[in-house]
Amino acid sequence: MQDNRELLSEDELALIHALQLRPRASWTELGAALGVDPVTAARRWQRLNGRGAAWVGTSPGPRLLELICTAYLEIACAAGRATTVAAELARHPHLLTLERVAGGHHIWATVGTGDLAAMSRYTLDVLPAIPHITDVRAHLITHLFTEGGDWRIDALAPDQRTQLVTPSARPPSARDRNRVTDLDRDLLAALAHDGRTSYAALASVLGAGTATVKRRMDELTRLGLLRFRCDFARPLGGWPVAVTFRASVPAADIQRIGHALVALPQTRNCAAVSGPHNLVLQASLHSVADVLRFESRLTAEHPELDIAERLVTLRHEKLLGHVLDPQGRSIAVVVPDIWSEPGIRC
């Protein structure tokens, strides 16, 4: 079988790191930080994005996460049917991220809905009715310490990172509107395909003025309802291993330990969840051998952390709406729509 893996170069990784820091920065700003001209920076991105190796998308901001309901799901399938089920689930707008894992359950997923009632309908009624699904277990996220958009690769020098630091925005006030309107949903849908879409192009799609689109996007970002993030095919960039740890932590220690874990460079997601194992930690690693080394470090530094299960991802099928190929490249987009009524939608 032909190996079609084209590993990312150091220059490409540097550009990805720059876009992790400033996902919508101009090519002039990015080129200045990278020491190349704007045309070179733009051409490099077009090549990366064109082959699905990297993309800029959106994710819920911290304030939005307080307004919606999110959960991790363990989904078991009938023997030999996990591939069929994963393909079906990848089409669901509520199912944001989908991983095939080594463990008792076949699928580990991240799902978002407008409220707890919708989450109940999705996990109790919709999913169990799908052919070949034999078990669904939901772990509600009660607090997210960090999410994947905060994870950074280490490809830029300190002075380059300094050039891309974003000034702190004015914190939202109690009078600021924190609900998501129909126009906002249309805006988020457009940005799901390409988070770097220009204001003019967005205005054309939405039938609104360019100034209106820019003003609302700036407001959504400032209010913590919207975030931009740069993702890439991790197996091609040197992070082929993703692992999920489910752990139990004394309630009195969970805030302290959760904040300590997010400081680790391997940490991609960390959340407090419902159930007997009340902490979930997801990490990106360079090799399978790193799983044991990382776990040993966690337990040595935090003796209160009782790791009950570690799930190694065999394949990422979907990442925040982007359907992935076996090498982690984006091949399609299923626009997330957490506000719609849960059900199957192509």
N, C-alpha and C positions, 0 to 999 in steps of 0.2 A: 504494500500500500504506500502511495506517495505521501511523504510528510510535507504538508503545506504550511508548517509553522514558520513564520517570519518574525524572529525575535526582535524586540524593540531595541533601537540603538540608544547610546547615551544621550545624543542630541534630542531624540524623541522623548526619552524619559524626562529630560530637563524641561521640555516644553509642557509635558503633562503636569509636572510639579508646579510649574508657573501657573497653569490653568487651574490647578487645585487651589492655589492661593487667590487667584483673580479670574474666575471663570468667564467673565465678560469684558475683560480688559481689552483695549485696542491693540492692534498688531504693532503699533508704534511703541506702546508701553511694554508689551511682551518682548519685542525685538530688542529694546534698550536693555532690559534685564538680562536677556540671553546673549547679548553681544553680537546680534545679527541684525540685518536690515528688516523692515516690516514685511517686505515681499517674501523674503526667505522664511520668516516665521509663519506667514499665512500659507505658503506653499507646503511647508512641512506639516502643518495641521491638516490641510486638504488631503494629503497623502495618507495620514494616519486615520482621519475620519472616513475617508473614502473606502478604506478596506475594513472598516468597522473595528479597528484596533483601539480607538479612543473616541470619546464623545462627551459633550457637555449637556447635562440634563438638569432636572430640578428635584428637590426633595422637600418634605414638609419642614417648615421652620419650627423652632422650639415652642412658639406660642400656639401654632396650629396643632401641635401634638397634644397640647392641653385641652383642645376643643373636640378632638376626635377620639376614636377608640382603636387601638392597635393591639396586635397579639402575634405571638409565635405559634405556629401549628405543627403538630406531628401528625402525619397522614400515612396510614398503612394501606397497602394495596394487595390484591390477590396475586398469587404467584405468577410471575411473568407478565404482569399488567402495569407495572410502574411506568414504563415508557409511554403507554397509551394514556394513562391518567395524567402524567406530567404535561403531555401535549395539550390535553383538554384544559387543565388548570392554567396553563400559560396564557390562555385567551381571556381569563377573568380579570376585569379591571380592578377588582378589590385585592387580588393576590399580587402583591408588589414584587416580592422576591421569592424565588423557588430554587431549592437546592436538593439534589439527589444525594443521600447520605448513606454512610456505612453504619448500620445500627438496627435496632428492633423495628423502627418505622422507616419507610422508604423515602419519605419526602419531609423536608423541613422548610417551612414557608413563613413569610412575613405578610400579614394581611392588615388592611386598614378599612374602617367603615366610619360612617358619620356619627354613630353613637353605639351604645351597648346593645340596644334593641336590634339594630341592624347586624351587629356582630353575632348575636344569638341566632338570628334567622340564617345567617350565612353558615355558621358552624354546626348548627343543630338540624337545619332543614335542607339547605342547598347542597352542601358537600356530601353528607351521607347518602343522598339520592343519586349521586353520580356512579355509574356502573364501575365495579371493580375496586371501589374504595371500601375498605373493611373496618377502618377505625379512624376517628378524628379526635385529637386531644388539643385543647386550646390553653395557652398560657398567656393571660392578659398582661400587657406591659403597664405597670403601675408608675414607673418612672424611667425615663431614658437618660442615662448619664452621658452617653455620646452615641452618635450614629455614623454610618459609613462615610458621609460627606466630610467628616472631620479628619479622616485618616489621610496621612501624607506620606509620599515616598521621599527619600532623601537624595535628591538629584541636583539640588542647587547649592551653591556656596552661600554662606551667611549674608554677604553683601548683596547677592542677587535676591535673596528672600526679602531683605530690607526694602529694596526698591519696589516690591510688590505688596507691601503692607497697606491695608486699607484703613483710612482714618475711622475712628469710632463714630458710629452714627448716634444721633440724639436718641436717647431711650424713649420708648413710647409712653404716653401719658394715659391716665385712666379715662380720658375723654376720647382717645383714639378709637376708631371703629375697628373691631377685630373679627368681623364676620366676613365670610367669603360669598361674594355676589355671583350671579350668573355670568356677568362679564369676566369676573376673575376666573371662573371655571373654564371659560373659553380661552382665556389667556394662558392658563396653566396647561391646557390641552395642546395648544400651539407650541408652547415651550418644551413640552415633553419630547417632541421630535428633535428639536435642536435648541438648546438653551442659549446659543449665541445668535439666534435669529434677530435681525435688526429691528429697531423700533418701527421703521417705515414698513417693513414686510409684515410685522405683527398688526400694524394699523390697517393694512390692506385686507388681511385675513378677517379681522374682527369688525371691519366697517366702522372704525373709530379714528379719531385724530391721533397723529403721532404724539403730540404733547400729552394727550389724555392717557395713552398707553404707557408712556415713560413715567408720568406722574404716578399712575396706579402701581406700576411695577416697583418703583422706588418705595412707595408706601408699603406695599406688601412685604418687601424685604426688610424695611426698617421696623415694621411691626412684628417681625419674627414669624410671619405666616408663610414665607417663601424663602427657599435657599437654592443657590445654584451649586452644582458640583461637577467635577470632571472625573469620569470613570474610564477605565481602560481594560484591555484583555490581560488579566493578571498573570495567567500562565506564560504569556509572551513577554512579560516584563520582569520575571524573576520571582513572582509570588504564586506558584502553582497550587499551594496548599491552603485551604481554608478549614478552620476547625471551630466547632461550637462546643463550649463547656457549659454544662448545667451544674449549678452548685447550690449548696445551702450555706447561708450566712446568718448568724444571730441578728435579729432585727435591730438591735442597738448598734451593730457594727456595719450595717449594709451601706449607709451613706459614706462613711469613711473609706471603706474598702472599694466601693464603686468609683469614687473620685480618684483613688490611688490607681486603680486598674486602667482608667482612661489615659493616664499619663504614659503608659507603656507604648512604645512605637508599634508594637504588633497589634494592638487593640483596634478593631474596626467598629464593633458595636458592643455596648455594655448596658444592660437594663435590669431593673428590678421587675419581677414578674409574680403572678399569682401561683399558688401551689406549694408543695413541700420543698421543692428546689427553687428558691426565690431569687436567684441571680443567674442571668445568661451573659456569657462573654463570648464574643466571636473575634477570632484573630486571623490575620494573614501571615503566612509563614513561607520560608524558602524551601522546606523539605518536610517529608513525613517524619524524619528523625527529629525535627525541631519540635514536634508535638510533645514528646516526653520531656525534652529539655525545658520547654516553656511551662508545662504543667508543674515540673519540679520547682521552677523559680516561683511560680504563683504560690504554691503551698509552703515553700520555705519563707517567703516574705510575709505571707498572711496565713498563719496556722489556723485561724478561725474559719478559713475557706475550705469547705468540705466538698470536693468535686465528685459528683455522683455519676456523671456521664460525659464522655467526649465523643462528638460526632464529626468525623472527617468527611468533608464534602467530596463526593466522587465526581460530580458535575454540577456546575451552575447553569440552570436552565433559563433563569430570568433574573434580572437585576433592576429594580425600580422601573419596571415597565419595559425594559429592553430585553428582548428574547436573544439568547446567546447561542453560539455554536460550541462544539466541544472544546475549542481553544479559547473560549471566553469573548469572542468577537460579537459585536452587536449585528444581528441580521434582520431584525424587525422591531417595531415598537407597538406595544399595546398600551394605549393611553390610560394611565391610572385615573379612576373616577370613584373615589371613596364615598361620594355623596349619593350616588345612584342606588336604587333598590338592588340588594344582592341577588344575583342570578347569573346565568350563563349569557355572555354577550361576546360575539365575535369581533 
